[in-house]
């Protein structure tokens, strides 16, 4: 069984994913890193050359590729839920956890990140997060088996909660 971590940037998916993989003896896969490897360039360059649709096409290819594997902990990009087929692929033989955080916490965690270009134009950084997060929340909720708020917890504590939930099911 795979463990899939979804949620907006800055909710802890990467840190939690690495801890979980180590604790559970599974392979950790960061989808963004896989996209960068496949494209041979960074995410800003991909978006500059191919736009967000081109980036999402690569993301869908990686999701489909990962769907045929087992014993993975997959840290998805925040927008993986923009295409329903991605979660259909990733959701095969998987338990999906939505890692959530408030806008203020997300802003404090990612404000210096230069690896992702803006998703919207003409908005402040905080306004963009609020707008995109509001649009994505129903999709995250629908796609996930469990929701975990990460605002006041360390990645280790979030990983422990996921392990507890996996043991209970």
C-alpha positions, 0 to 999 in steps of 0.5 A: 500500500502507498501513502499519498500526502496532499495539501497546499505548499508549506503544509509539511508534506515533504518533511512528513513524507521523509519521516514516514518513509523511514519509519515505515520502511517505504520508499519516499518519492517527491513528485516535484523532484520527479518532475524536475528530473524528467524535464531536466529543468527546474519548475520555474523554467518548466512553467516559463517554457510550457506554462502551468498546463505543461507542468500539469501534463508532466505531473499527470505522467508522474502520477500515472507512473507511480500508480503502478508501484507499491510501498511508496510514500508520495509527497505530491505537489499542492496542485496535483488535485487540479486534475481528477485523473491524478488522484485516480491514479495515485489513489490505487492501493493507497491511503491519502492524507490531506495535510492542512495549515492556515494561510498565516502558517503557510505564508510563514513557511513558504514566503522565501520559496523561489521554486514555484512561480505565481499561480495567479497574477495581480495578487499579493502573495497572501491573497494568492494563497487564500484564493488558491487554497479556497478553490482547492479545499473541496478537492483536497477534502474529496480526495483524502481519506484523512485530514491532519491540521499541521499548524501546531505540530512538528513533522515528527508529530504529524508522521506519528499521527499518520502511523496511528491512523494507519494502525487503526484502519 
